Amino acid sequence: MCIRMTVVLRAAMNQGLLALQRQLRALAPEIALITEGEQALERATPDTRPPRLVSADVIEESAMRARRVFGDPVVAFAAFLDGTQTSHVIAYVDGVPLVHGTVAAVVRLRRNRRLTTWQPPIVRRKLYACLGMLMPEHRDMLQSLDIDVVDATPMSGDAAPHPFALRDTAVHRIQEDRETAERELAELWCQHEQEPLFIDGNISGSEKVAVAACTVGVVKSHRTLYADGDALRTVFGLRRGERSSVFRVTSPKRVPVASWYLRARDPVGHDPMWGLMRVEIAPPSPIDRDSIGPRADQISRWILAEASPLAMPDARWDKMVYGIRDCEEFLRAVT
């Protein structure tokens, strides 16, 4: 069987990828090698989501305003959860990219000021390919490899999409698998633990996690801002140690959560997003609505306590906390 395939090699490619390439080479002897290295797709694939503003449904009093978080920061988080993903194109079959993806997630437990691993980390490696774009013999070849193969065929129905579009679709599928791994560990924590868990990202993807009293999601990216008009000016004007009023975040595909913005660093001399985090917790019941303000202050003090030590040399140090940085360093070592 002769397969027109281009294999991409990298100097830093790990042994797992090299072994997979050897299998492909054995199945397709006529391979044209490309010697130029390529960076991970996460660095090459832009975020295609359009930036947008969503009007905030304020549930703490009636209007969005800045609120000083009084009191000393308090160290209260028992553990931190984060996930990572890394993907590389290892070959092209008739222009269709074969993308090797690794997703991982871990919970790092804090005891006696040291971080250790809670439960085994999740590490999954798969091959992502648009099977619907391949000839039957090519699909059979992929199924014979020593790795799980995921169909990443786009739903657009385009008969001959651009190879880069297929590559981006595969990266988005890998992102979904990373979120699944993170969700599994978060749900496991909610099932077995009651102490506060700091989750990097939102919590609204799982009902079990979104309604738990022990979970706090901290969102660092702001492609969607839950404010407009005067409310947006209020958010941008937050000073270090200030938070916004609490508002409700809803989505047709996600569980409603209570949320607010918190400024962890002095923004003077920086862009409006500098040191800005958006916090998510379980929404209050109607009878507990008046308690959401004190609860937001309490959790804000917990988060501000994590601002030291600095998560250097991470480029996102203005929003990054050390516990999440530790998760990423741990996962980098095991993947």
N, C-alpha and C positions, 0 to 999 in steps of 0.2 A: 504494500500500500504506500503510495507516494503522497505526502501531505506537504502543501506549501506553507511553511511555518518559519517565522523569524523569532529567534530566542534572544532575549535581552539578558546580558550578563552584567554583574556589578562586582566591584572589588570587595564590597562589604557584605555580600550576600551570605546568609548563614548556611550551615550544612544542610538543613532541611530543604531549602530552596534548591541547592545544588543537586541533592539527591533526586528531587522532583524533575529537575531539568535533565538529569541523566536518563530517567525513565522516558521522558518525552523524546530524547534523542535516540534512544533505542527503538522506539516505536516509529520514529520518523527520521530515517537516516539522512535524508537530504535537507539539512538545516543550515540556513545562512545565519551565522552568528553576528551579533552587534556588540562591539567591544566597548562602546561608550557607556559609562555608568548612568543610572537614573536615580533621582531621589524618590523617597516614598511618595505615593500618590497623595497622601494627606497634605503634603506641602505644595503639590503641583495643582491640585484640584480646588478651584475657588468655591466659596460659598455662594451658591446661585440663588439663595432665598433673598427676595427683595426686602430692603429695610422698610419697616412700616411702623405706624403709630396706631395704638388701640386706646380708645377712651377708657379710663379707669372707673370701675364700679367701686367707689369708696365705701367701706363698711365701718370705718372708725370715724365717728361723727359724720359730717356731710360733705366736706371738701378736702382736697389734697393740700396738705401744708407740711412744712418742715417741723420736725420735733426733735429736741435735744434728748439724747440718751443719757440720763443722769445715772450716777453711781459708778463704782469702779468695775472694770472688766472682771469677769468671773470665769475661771477655767472649769468647764462643765462637760464638754464633749468626751464621751468614753472612747469613741472610735471614729474613723474616717473611711469613706468609701469612694473609690474612683475606678475608672476603667480606661483602657487604652486600645488603640487599633493601629495597625501598620499594614500597608498593602503595597505590592509591587506587581507590575506586569512582567510575567516570566516568559511569555511567548505570544505570538499572534498567529492565528489560523485563518488564512484567507482574509486578513484584516480584522478579525474578531479577537479582542484581547483576552488572554487568560490571566486572571488576576489572583495572586496568592494573598490571602488575607489572614492576619492573626489578630484575634481579639482577646482581651484579658481583663479581669476585674479582681479587686482585692479589698478586704476590710482590714485596716490596721488598727489594732487595739492599743489604747494607752494605759499603761500600768506603771506606777512609780516613775513617771516622767520619761518612760521609754516606750517605743512603739514596737509591737510584735504582731504577727499575723493571726487573725481570728478566722478559723476554718480554712481549708485549703483554697488557694486562689483558683479562679477559673481561667484556663488557657485553652483556646480552641483555634485550630488552623484548618482552613478550607480553601478550596479552589473555586473561584467564581467565574462563570462563563455564560455568555448568552447562547444557551443550547439551541434555541429556536433559530439562530442564524447559521448553525453549523450543518454540514452534511451528516447523514446518519453514521457513516464510518468514523467521522471525527468524534461524534458523541460517544460511540462505542469505545473509542480509544481513551477518552477521558474517564469513562466509568471503570476502566481497567486499572487506573492509577491507584496508588496506595494512599489516597486522601479522599475525604468527602468532597463531592462536587455539588455546588449550589447553582441552580439556574437563575441567572441574572438578566434574562430577556426583558427588555422594557415593555411596558404596556401600551406604548404609543401607537403600535401597529405599523410603524415606518418599516418598509421592506428592506431598506439599505441605509441605516443611520450611520452617522460619522463614527469612526472608531473611538474618538475621544468621548463622544456621547455615551457609547457603550461602556467605556472605562469609568466614566463618572457614575453611571448607573450601578456598576459593581461596587464602587466605593460607598455609595449610599446603602447598598445591601449590607455591606460590612459594618457600617455605622449602626444599622438596625440590630445586627447580631451583637455588637458591643453593648448597646442599650439593653438588650435581653439579658446579657450576662450580669450587668450592673443591677438590673431589676431582680434577678434571682437571688443575689446576695442580700439586697435590701430586704426582700420579703423574708429571707431566712433569718435575718437579724430581728425583724419584727415578730417572728414566730417564737424566738428563743430568748430575746433580751428586752430590757425595758429602759436601759440607760440611753442618753441622747447620742444619736448617730449623725455626723456631719456628712452629707452626701454632696458630691460635686455635681451640680446640675439640678434639673427639676425633679420633682417627686410625683408629678401628675400622671405619669404613664402607668401607674399601678394603683388600683383602689386600695389594696392592703397597705401600701406604703403611704399613700396620700392621706389616709384617715388616721394613721398611727400617731400617737402623742410623742413618740420617741424620735421621729425623723425630722430633720431640717435640711431642706435643699437650698443650695447657694449657687445661683446662676451668675456666671462671669461675663457672658457674651450678651449683647443687647441689640441683635438684629430687629427684634420687636421691642418697642418701648410702650409700656402700659401707661401712657399719659399723653395729653395733647393740650395745646393752648396754655392757659395759666398753669395747669398741673405740670406740664412739661418744663416750664420755666422754674417751677418749684423744685422738681427733681434735679435739674441741672445746677440749681443754686445751693444744693445741700453742701454743708461744710463737714469737715472731718468730725465723726462722732454724732452726726445727725441722721435721722431716718425720715422717710415719708410717712404719711398716713397709710394705714392698712387698706388694701383693696382686694377684691375677689377676681381671680383669674379663671375664666371658663373657656372650654373648647369642645366642639362636638365629639372629638375623639379622645378627650382626656378627662380626668376627674377634677372637679373644681377644687381650688386651693386658696388659702389666704396668703397674701404676698405684700411685701413692701420693699422700698429701696433703702440701702444703707451705705453711707460713705465711710470707708475705712481709712482713707489717706487724704492728705491735704491736696486739693485739686489745683491750687494756685500755680500757674505756669504750665498747666497740662490741658488736654482736651476734656470735654464735659464728662466722659466716661471714666476718667482716671479714678481708681479706687472705688468705683461704684459697683455694688453687688445688689442682686435682687434675691430676696429670701422667700422661701415657700414653706408653709407649714399646713397642718390640717385646719380646715375652716372651722370656726366656732359654730355651735348650735345656736338657734335663735335666742335661747335663754341665757347663753354665755357670751353674747355679742359684746356686752360692755367690758368683758375681761380681755378682749383681744389686744387693747392698747398696752396694758401692763405685761401681757405675754410677749408682745413684740419687743418691748423694752428689755425684758429678761433675756430673750434669745439674742438680741442685738449685743448685749453685754458679753454673752458667751462668744459671739463671733469676733468682736473687737479684741477679746483676750487672745485670739489666735493670730492677731496681726504681728506678734513678736514670738519667736525670732523671724526675721525676714526670710522669705522663700527665695533667696538669691542662689545662683545667678539667673533664675528663671526670668524670661522676658516679661512674664505676666505677674511679676512680683507685687504689683500694686493691688491686685485682687486675689493673689494666690496665698493660701495659708500653708504653714509648714507641714501639717499632717497630710494634706493632699499632695504636696510636693513629694513627701516620703512614699506615698502610694505609687506615684509615677516612677520614682527611682527604683522601687522594689520590682514593679512590673517590667521595667526595662531590663533588669537583671535576669528575670526568669523567662523572658521571651526572646 
